[in-house]
Amino acid sequence: MTFTPNLFQGKTALVTGGTQGIGGAVARQLAAMGAKVIAAGLPPFATEEFTGTGVTLAELNVASDDSVKNLFAGIGQLDIVINCAGIIKRGAEHEVDVFEQVIAVNLTGTMRVCSAARPLLKESKGCIVNLASMLSFFGGGLVPGYSASKGGVAQLTKSLAIAYAADGIRVNAVAPGWIATPLTKALQEDPARSGPILQRTPLNRWGTPEDIGNVAAFLCTPASSFMTGAVVPVDGGYLVS
């Protein structure tokens, strides 16, 4: 019953960062379960990935108040919000201006969308799923901004779960492990770097965007109705090995 095609029939979902990668997989999963999905992000859009899915693509910069306000002005009903918008600037994040940019998108952008969505989600008794990371749990020497932002997303998720509970809104997060996306393509193709990753991953494979999409969708279903404030690792066992 958790993944029936019509489970989200009549519901509207917003997926930020939903025009590609993990966010795109999340958007397609929700649409396959009957939701009206708005996948929002920065162009250019890979429109061919959404052909026949019924997903609507929209422009959104989560670091801009005006951009968020403009998008929400056109949304009358909202039941599900998935915050997947994010950036990573390996190495360069030791520069303070780049660090601030990463925080502005990954952490403040998540809060900006949650805050904008709260009134609509209160009406629908809806839910939020944020995208955390393995680096919500430990550091990354090349990515201090990304690590700090994702640690912040985990704590933001817990805090908003408490704050929004009285409105009937559940707030959870998914923490992906090593996922095969265009952003990790160089790592996947380099045996010297992919080898140690797979050796530490008990399930001995890279995750797929669909692996994350499935868990994000689950956190929006009635099957997870007593879950809020959870940060769920989806990493093939990497964190515990």
C-alpha positions in Angstrom: 0.0 0.0 0.0 2.9 2.4 0.6 3.8 2.7 -3.1 0.5 2.4 -4.9 0.2 4.5 -8.1 -2.7 6.6 -6.8 -1.5 7.2 -3.2 -0.8 10.9 -3.7 -3.7 11.5 -6.0 -5.1 15.0 -5.4 -1.9 16.1 -3.7 0.5 18.8 -4.8 4.3 18.4 -4.2 7.1 20.9 -4.6 10.6 19.5 -5.1 13.3 22.2 -5.0 16.4 21.2 -6.9 14.0 18.9 -8.6 15.1 19.4 -12.2 18.0 17.0 -12.2 19.9 14.4 -10.2 18.5 13.2 -6.9 15.8 15.9 -7.0 14.7 14.8 -10.4 14.3 11.2 -9.2 12.3 12.4 -6.2 10.0 14.4 -8.5 9.4 11.5 -10.9 8.7 9.1 -8.0 6.1 11.4 -6.5 4.5 11.9 -9.9 4.4 8.1 -10.4 2.4 7.9 -7.2 -0.2 10.3 -8.5 1.0 13.7 -7.1 0.9 16.9 -9.1 4.6 17.8 -8.9 6.4 21.1 -9.4 10.1 20.5 -9.9 11.8 23.8 -9.3 15.4 24.8 -10.0 17.8 26.8 -12.0 17.9 26.4 -15.8 18.9 24.9 -18.1 16.4 22.1 -17.6 16.9 18.5 -18.8 13.4 18.4 -20.1 13.8 15.0 -21.8 14.1 13.4 -18.3 10.6 14.4 -17.5 8.8 13.6 -20.8 5.5 11.9 -20.1 5.9 12.1 -16.3 3.4 15.0 -15.8 6.0 16.9 -13.8 5.9 20.7 -14.2 9.3 22.4 -14.3 9.6 25.9 -12.8 12.5 28.3 -12.2 13.6 28.9 -8.6 16.6 30.3 -6.9 16.3 29.3 -3.2 18.9 31.9 -2.2 16.5 34.7 -3.4 13.6 35.9 -1.4 11.9 37.3 -4.5 12.3 34.1 -6.4 10.8 32.0 -3.6 7.9 34.5 -3.2 7.2 34.5 -6.9 7.0 30.7 -7.1 4.7 30.4 -4.0 2.4 33.2 -5.3 1.3 30.7 -8.0 0.7 27.8 -5.6 -2.7 27.5 -4.2 -2.4 24.0 -2.6 0.6 22.3 -1.2 0.9 18.9 0.6 4.5 17.9 0.2 7.8 19.8 0.1 11.1 18.1 -0.7 14.1 20.3 -0.3 16.8 19.0 -2.7 18.4 22.3 -3.9 22.1 22.4 -3.1 25.6 23.2 -4.3 29.1 22.0 -3.5 32.3 23.8 -4.3 35.1 21.4 -3.4 38.3 23.0 -2.3 37.1 26.5 -2.9 34.9 26.4 0.2 37.9 27.4 2.3 37.4 30.9 0.8 34.9 32.7 3.0 32.8 34.1 0.2 32.4 30.7 -1.3 31.6 29.2 2.1 28.9 31.8 2.6 27.5 31.0 -0.9 27.2 27.3 -0.1 25.5 28.0 3.3 23.1 30.5 1.6 21.9 27.9 -0.8 22.0 24.6 1.1 21.0 25.8 4.6 19.4 29.2 4.4 17.6 28.2 1.2 16.1 25.2 2.8 14.8 27.4 5.7 13.5 30.0 3.3 11.4 27.4 1.4 10.2 25.7 4.6 9.1 29.1 6.0 7.3 30.0 2.8 5.6 26.6 2.6 4.4 26.5 6.3 1.0 28.3 5.9 0.0 26.0 3.0 1.2 22.9 4.7 -0.7 23.8 7.8 -3.9 23.8 5.8 -3.2 20.4 4.3 -1.5 18.9 7.3 1.4 18.1 5.0 5.0 17.2 5.3 8.6 18.3 4.5 11.6 16.2 3.6 15.0 17.9 3.6 18.1 16.5 2.0 20.8 16.0 4.5 24.0 14.0 3.8 26.6 11.7 5.2 28.4 14.9 6.0 25.7 15.8 8.4 27.4 13.2 10.7 31.1 13.8 10.0 33.4 16.4 8.4 34.9 16.8 5.0 38.3 18.5 4.6 37.6 19.8 1.1 34.1 20.9 1.8 33.8 22.8 5.0 30.8 24.8 3.7 28.9 21.8 2.4 29.6 19.9 5.6 28.5 22.8 7.8 25.4 23.3 5.7 24.4 19.7 5.8 25.0 19.5 9.6 22.8 22.5 9.8 20.1 20.9 7.7 20.0 17.9 10.1 19.6 20.2 13.1 17.1 22.5 11.2 15.0 19.4 10.4 14.8 18.4 14.1 14.1 22.0 15.2 11.3 22.5 12.6 9.8 19.1 13.5 9.2 20.5 17.0 8.1 23.9 15.8 5.7 22.7 13.1 4.2 19.8 15.0 1.4 21.9 16.4 0.4 22.7 12.8 0.2 19.0 11.9 3.3 19.3 9.7 5.9 16.5 9.8 9.5 17.3 9.0 12.1 14.6 8.3 15.3 14.3 6.3 17.1 11.8 4.1 20.9 11.6 4.4 22.3 10.1 1.1 25.5 8.2 0.9 27.6 7.9 -2.3 25.1 8.3 -5.1 25.8 7.8 -8.8 25.0 11.2 -10.3 26.7 13.5 -12.8 28.3 15.3 -9.8 30.1 12.1 -8.7 30.9 10.8 -12.2 34.6 11.6 -11.9 34.8 9.7 -8.6 32.9 6.7 -10.1 35.3 6.5 -13.0 38.5 6.7 -10.9 39.3 3.3 -9.4 41.7 4.8 -6.9 38.9 6.8 -5.4 35.8 4.6 -6.1 37.6 1.5 -4.8 37.8 2.7 -1.1 34.2 4.0 -1.3 32.9 0.6 -2.3 35.1 -1.3 0.1 33.6 0.7 3.0 30.1 0.3 1.7 28.7 -3.0 3.0 26.2 -3.3 0.2 29.2 -2.8 -2.2 27.6 -0.5 -4.8 26.9 3.1 -5.5 23.5 4.3 -4.6 21.1 5.6 -7.3 19.0 8.7 -7.3 16.0 6.4 -7.2 17.2 4.9 -3.9 16.8 8.3 -2.4 13.5 9.0 -4.2 12.0 5.9 -2.7 12.8 6.8 0.8 11.8 10.4 0.4 8.5 9.3 -0.9 8.0 6.8 2.0 8.5 9.7 4.4 5.5 11.4 2.8 3.2 8.4 3.0 0.8 7.4 5.8 3.2 4.6 6.6 5.5 7.2 8.2 2.8 9.1 10.0 4.4 8.8 13.4 7.8 9.9 12.1 9.1 13.5 12.5 12.5 14.9 13.2 14.2 11.8 11.8 17.4 12.0 9.7 17.4 8.7 7.7 20.7 7.6 6.2 20.4 6.0 2.8 24.0 5.0 2.3 24.3 1.2 1.8 25.7 1.0 5.4 28.6 3.4 4.8 28.1 5.3 8.1 28.1 2.2 10.3 31.1 0.4 8.7 
